[in-house]
Amino acid sequence: MGFDSVKKGRIVAFRGTWGSGLATLEIEGENGVDSVHCENAATVRALEAAFGDVIGPGHTVKIDTLKGQPIAYTMGEMGLILGSFARISEYCMECGPFELGCRRCNKKEP
């Protein structure tokens, strides 16, 4: 899988059910919002490891912790489910990665 298959965006929502094991991670990128299907428990554990303070009481997801978080992600081999994701700690959705501030639009990300 090449770099061209890596997508970038910000988490908008996470919808899943503990009983079914299925979930959808909604990610807003340059082409709008993608609804990315994923395995509920494994994805929640990975989100917890990446961002912390994600798992709430009763095995719920604290969406406020995730909302707006920038990530890079790939789809699985068949392109139907989430393959992998990584937290992007410093990223401007308009301009891309930056180190100490966005070089083009001069925005400072939190």
N, C-alpha and C positions, 0 to 999 in steps of 0.2 A: 504494500500500500504506500503510495507516494504522498508527498506533502500536499499535493493538490486535492487529496481526499479529506484533508483536515479542515473542518469548519470551525468558525469562531462565533461566539455570541454570548448573550447574557441570559441567565436563567429567569424565566418569567413565572413559571408555575411547576408544581409537581403534583400529579394526581395518581394515587394508587390505592389498592385495597389489600390489606394483610391477608384476607381469606383467599383471594384469587391468585395472589403472587404476581399480578401484572401491574404495570404502572406506565405513566406517560410523563416524560420530562419535556416541558415546553421551553424552547430556546429561541430568543429573538436574535436574528442575525441580519446580514445585509439583504437577504431576500425575503424578509418577513419572519413570521413565527413558524418554526418547525415543531411538530408534535412527534417526539422521538420515543418509541415504545421501548420498554426495558423491563428487567426483572425487578420487582418491588424491593425485596429484602436486600439483595446484593447491591442495588443502586443506592438505597438509603444508607447502608453501611459505608459505601465508598464516598458518598457525600459527607457523611459524618467525619470520616478520616480526612477529607480534603478541607472542609470548612469549620468543623467543630460546632457544637451546640445545635445540631440539626434534629436529633431525635427528642421528641417531646413525650409527655405522659401518655400512657396507653398506646405506645408504638406509633404515635402520630409524627408528622413532619412539620417542623417549625418553618413554614415557608418564608417568613420574614427574614430568617437567617440567610436563605438562599436567594431571594429575589434580588436581581440586579448583579449577581456575582458573574464575572466574566469567565468563560471556559473555552477550551479548545476540545473538539470531540470528533470521533470517527464513528461511522456506522459499521455494523458487523459484516462478516464476509459476504452475506447475501444482500446487504443493504436494507434490511428490514428492521433491525433492532440496534440499540446502542452498542457499539463495540467497545469504546473506551472514552474516557474524558480526562482532562487535566485542568486544574485551576490555573488561571492566568492572573498573577497577582497585580500586574500593572499593564492595563490595556485600555486604549481609547477606541470605542466602537467606530468612530469616524475616521481615525487615522492609523490605528494599529498599535503594535507594541511600542513602549517607550521606557526610558530608564528613570529619569528624574522629573519628567513632565512631558506632556505631548509636544513634540517639536513643531507640528504644523498648526494646531489650533490653540496651543499654549494652555490647555486645560490641565488642572491637577485632579487626578482621580483619588477618591478616599482610600 
